[in-house]
């Protein structure tokens, strides 16, 4: 689902789109929200209504990893990255671990 596909889906499924909009956190920038909204919309059909909180949690894990560099277990990150496959985040931040920074410092 590309950005255009998301817009088409929202126009054709107003009730679902309105429901998804209620999941936006007040702290989320437009860029952050658009990416997380796409994650939610892409994966909604794979979760039953009573599993919605789980989907929203996974969307936050993915967004926190992409936008803030938060780290989670390898298994969890693999799952959310698979769920987010194809979502393009323009100018996503790049994070380095302490070990990567130290290795670069030692190489000088």
Backbone as JSON, one array per atom type, in Angstrom:
{
  "sequence": "XXXXXXXXXXXXXXXXXXXXXXXXXXXXXXXXXXXXXXXXXXXXXXXXXXXXXXXXXXXXXXXXXXXXXXXXXXXXXXXXXXXXXXXXXXXXXXXXXXXXXXXXXXXX",
  "N": [[0.85, -1.17, 0.0], [0.9, 1.98, -1.09], [1.58, 5.51, -0.48], [-0.34, 6.84, -2.02], [-2.2, 4.8, -2.34], [-3.04, 4.55, 0.3], [-4.34, 7.0, 0.66], [-6.43, 6.68, -1.21], [-7.74, 4.48, -0.06], [-8.59, 5.62, 2.34], [-10.41, 7.55, 1.41], [-12.34, 5.89, 0.29], [-13.22, 4.37, 2.39], [-14.45, 5.72, 4.66], [-15.51, 5.49, 7.32], [-13.81, 3.61, 8.57], [-11.42, 4.98, 8.27], [-11.94, 7.24, 9.84], [-12.13, 6.03, 12.34], [-9.49, 5.07, 12.62], [-8.1, 7.47, 12.71], [-8.59, 8.3, 15.29], [-6.69, 7.05, 16.75], [-4.37, 8.44, 16.7], [-1.66, 9.91, 18.35], [-1.29, 12.85, 20.35], [1.27, 13.84, 20.32], [2.41, 13.06, 17.97], [4.0, 13.87, 14.98], [3.04, 15.05, 11.71], [4.39, 13.56, 9.76], [5.27, 11.34, 11.23], [2.78, 10.29, 12.07], [1.52, 9.73, 9.6], [3.06, 7.6, 8.62], [2.72, 5.68, 10.67], [-0.05, 5.4, 10.6], [-0.35, 4.25, 8.07], [0.89, 1.81, 8.58], [-0.94, 0.72, 10.42], [-3.31, 0.61, 8.85], [-2.51, -1.15, 6.82], [-2.36, -3.53, 8.18], [-4.69, -4.03, 9.57], [-6.71, -5.86, 8.76], [-5.67, -8.28, 9.46], [-6.05, -8.64, 12.11], [-8.35, -9.33, 14.69], [-11.22, -7.58, 16.04], [-11.03, -7.54, 18.85], [-8.33, -7.71, 19.14], [-7.23, -5.33, 18.54], [-5.84, -3.53, 20.24], [-3.42, -4.84, 20.44], [-2.44, -4.65, 17.8], [-2.17, -1.84, 17.66], [-0.21, -1.48, 19.59], [1.94, -2.82, 18.38], [2.25, -1.14, 16.2], [3.19, 1.15, 17.44], [5.6, 0.21, 18.48], [7.0, -0.25, 16.09], [7.03, 2.39, 15.01], [8.39, 3.76, 17.07], [10.87, 2.53, 16.91], [11.69, 3.25, 14.31], [11.55, 6.12, 14.27], [12.65, 7.03, 16.68], [14.69, 5.4, 17.39], [14.42, 3.41, 19.28], [15.06, 0.3, 20.9], [14.29, -3.13, 20.66], [13.45, -6.58, 21.34], [15.0, -8.97, 19.15], [13.26, -10.74, 17.86], [10.76, -9.43, 18.08], [11.28, -7.05, 16.66], [11.81, -8.11, 14.12], [9.28, -9.08, 13.48], [7.65, -6.69, 13.4], [8.96, -5.27, 11.4], [8.55, -6.92, 9.23], [5.79, -6.67, 9.04], [5.67, -4.04, 8.29], [6.75, -3.93, 5.83], [7.52, -2.39, 2.8], [6.54, 0.11, 3.46], [7.39, 3.4, 3.07], [9.51, 5.65, 4.55], [10.36, 8.83, 4.36], [13.41, 10.53, 4.73], [14.08, 9.28, 7.19], [15.4, 9.11, 10.48], [18.81, 8.16, 11.26], [20.27, 5.89, 13.36], [22.95, 5.18, 15.6], [24.64, 2.66, 17.41], [26.2, 2.6, 20.65], [28.46, 1.02, 20.55], [29.08, 1.1, 17.8], [29.75, 3.79, 17.5], [31.97, 3.97, 19.2], [33.72, 2.23, 17.89], [34.19, 3.62, 15.52], [35.5, 5.84, 16.62], [37.86, 4.7, 17.58], [39.07, 3.94, 15.28], [40.24, 6.16, 14.24]],
  "CA": [[0.0, 0.0, 0.0], [1.71, 3.19, -1.17], [0.9, 6.68, 0.07], [-1.54, 7.08, -2.83], [-3.15, 3.75, -1.99], [-3.59, 4.9, 1.61], [-5.32, 8.07, 0.44], [-7.59, 6.08, -1.88], [-8.44, 3.66, 0.92], [-9.25, 6.53, 3.28], [-11.56, 8.15, 0.73], [-13.36, 4.88, 0.02], [-13.6, 3.73, 3.65], [-14.46, 6.87, 5.58], [-15.75, 5.07, 8.7], [-12.57, 3.0, 9.07], [-10.43, 6.06, 8.34], [-12.26, 8.06, 11.01], [-11.75, 5.26, 13.52], [-8.03, 5.04, 12.71], [-7.64, 8.81, 13.11], [-8.69, 8.44, 16.75], [-5.52, 6.4, 17.34], [-3.21, 9.34, 16.61], [-1.24, 10.54, 19.6], [-1.12, 14.3, 20.2], [2.69, 14.11, 20.16], [2.89, 12.58, 16.68], [4.06, 14.82, 13.87], [2.32, 14.56, 10.52], [5.24, 12.53, 9.14], [5.22, 10.18, 12.12], [1.44, 9.74, 12.03], [1.22, 9.15, 8.27], [3.72, 6.3, 8.53], [2.07, 4.75, 11.61], [-1.4, 5.15, 10.07], [-0.2, 3.28, 6.98], [1.17, 0.53, 9.24], [-2.21, 0.24, 10.98], [-4.23, 0.27, 7.76], [-2.02, -2.33, 6.11], [-2.43, -4.73, 9.0], [-5.97, -4.13, 10.28], [-7.47, -7.05, 8.39], [-5.04, -9.46, 10.05], [-6.34, -8.64, 13.54], [-9.76, -9.27, 15.07], [-11.54, -6.36, 16.78], [-10.52, -7.63, 20.22], [-6.87, -7.67, 19.08], [-6.85, -4.0, 18.05], [-4.8, -2.97, 21.11], [-2.16, -5.49, 20.07], [-1.99, -4.0, 16.56], [-1.73, -0.48, 17.99], [1.07, -1.62, 20.3], [2.95, -3.14, 17.38], [2.49, 0.06, 15.39], [4.03, 2.04, 18.25], [6.94, -0.39, 18.51], [7.62, 0.04, 14.79], [7.28, 3.84, 14.9], [9.44, 4.14, 18.03], [12.14, 2.05, 16.37], [12.05, 4.03, 13.11], [11.68, 7.56, 14.48], [13.39, 7.39, 17.89], [15.8, 4.49, 17.59], [14.2, 2.49, 20.4], [15.47, -1.07, 20.59], [13.43, -4.18, 21.2], [14.01, -7.91, 21.06], [15.18, -9.27, 17.72], [12.04, -11.39, 17.39], [9.72, -8.4, 17.94], [11.65, -6.16, 15.55], [11.6, -8.82, 12.86], [7.83, -9.14, 13.24], [7.1, -5.4, 12.97], [9.57, -4.91, 10.12], [7.83, -7.69, 8.22], [4.46, -6.05, 8.92], [5.83, -2.71, 7.7], [7.45, -4.06, 4.55], [6.98, -1.55, 1.73], [6.24, 1.47, 3.93], [8.54, 4.26, 2.82], [9.61, 6.82, 5.42], [11.34, 9.75, 3.77], [14.29, 11.18, 5.71], [14.05, 8.63, 8.5], [16.66, 9.29, 11.19], [19.72, 7.02, 11.31], [20.79, 5.79, 14.72], [24.12, 4.32, 15.78], [24.8, 2.14, 18.76], [27.41, 3.05, 21.34], [29.59, 0.23, 20.02], [29.42, 1.63, 16.47], [30.41, 5.09, 17.71], [33.3, 3.69, 19.79], [34.54, 1.62, 16.85], [34.59, 4.72, 14.64], [36.46, 6.68, 17.34], [39.11, 3.95, 17.69], [39.65, 3.83, 13.94], [40.86, 7.44, 13.86]],
  "C": [[0.9, 1.24, 0.0], [0.94, 4.35, -0.55], [-0.37, 7.01, -0.7], [-2.61, 6.04, -2.52], [-3.82, 4.04, -0.65], [-4.65, 5.98, 1.44], [-6.58, 7.55, -0.23], [-8.42, 5.27, -0.89], [-9.23, 4.55, 1.88], [-10.5, 7.14, 2.66], [-12.69, 7.14, 0.54], [-13.92, 4.24, 1.3], [-13.59, 4.76, 4.78], [-14.63, 6.44, 7.04], [-14.49, 4.47, 9.32], [-11.51, 4.08, 9.25], [-10.67, 6.94, 9.57], [-11.89, 7.35, 12.3], [-10.23, 5.29, 13.71], [-7.49, 6.4, 13.15], [-7.7, 9.0, 14.62], [-7.48, 7.84, 17.46], [-4.29, 7.29, 17.33], [-2.93, 9.95, 17.98], [-0.99, 12.02, 19.37], [0.33, 14.68, 19.94], [3.22, 13.74, 18.77], [2.87, 13.67, 15.62], [3.29, 14.22, 12.7], [3.09, 13.41, 9.86], [5.16, 11.22, 9.93], [3.85, 9.5, 12.0], [1.13, 9.09, 10.68], [1.85, 7.76, 8.13], [3.04, 5.28, 9.44], [0.66, 4.41, 11.15], [-1.33, 4.13, 8.94], [0.06, 1.89, 7.55], [-0.13, -0.08, 9.76], [-3.15, -0.22, 9.87], [-3.8, -0.99, 7.02], [-2.31, -3.62, 6.86], [-3.76, -4.95, 9.72], [-6.72, -5.42, 9.99], [-6.9, -8.33, 8.98], [-5.33, -9.61, 11.54], [-7.85, -8.55, 13.76], [-9.96, -8.0, 15.91], [-10.96, -6.38, 18.2], [-9.0, -7.63, 20.29], [-6.35, -6.3, 18.65], [-5.76, -3.37, 18.91], [-3.43, -3.57, 20.79], [-1.58, -4.86, 18.8], [-1.46, -2.6, 16.85], [-0.39, -0.51, 18.73], [2.2, -1.92, 19.32], [3.26, -1.93, 16.51], [3.37, 1.05, 16.14], [5.45, 1.52, 18.35], [7.67, -0.04, 17.22], [7.98, 1.52, 14.68], [8.39, 4.28, 15.85], [10.81, 3.69, 17.55], [12.6, 2.93, 15.21], [12.39, 5.47, 13.46], [12.53, 7.93, 15.69], [14.55, 6.46, 18.19], [15.64, 3.55, 18.77], [14.53, 1.07, 19.97], [14.56, -2.04, 21.33], [14.07, -5.51, 20.89], [14.06, -8.14, 19.55], [13.9, -9.85, 17.14], [10.93, -10.35, 17.14], [10.03, -7.47, 16.77], [11.47, -6.83, 14.2], [10.13, -8.85, 12.49], [7.31, -7.8, 12.73], [7.71, -4.94, 11.65], [8.9, -5.67, 8.98], [6.44, -7.08, 7.98], [4.54, -4.71, 8.19], [6.49, -2.75, 6.33], [6.74, -3.22, 3.47], [6.59, -0.15, 2.16], [7.5, 2.3, 3.78], [8.47, 5.47, 3.75], [10.73, 7.68, 4.86], [12.11, 10.44, 4.9], [14.16, 10.59, 7.11], [15.4, 8.85, 9.18], [17.5, 8.0, 11.16], [20.35, 7.02, 12.69], [21.98, 4.84, 14.75], [24.16, 3.87, 17.23], [26.08, 2.71, 19.36], [28.62, 2.32, 20.78], [30.03, 0.73, 18.65], [30.17, 2.95, 16.6], [31.83, 4.88, 18.24], [34.23, 3.11, 18.74], [35.05, 2.69, 15.89], [35.64, 5.6, 15.3], [37.83, 6.0, 17.39], [39.83, 3.87, 16.34], [40.35, 5.1, 13.49], [42.3, 7.51, 14.23]]
}
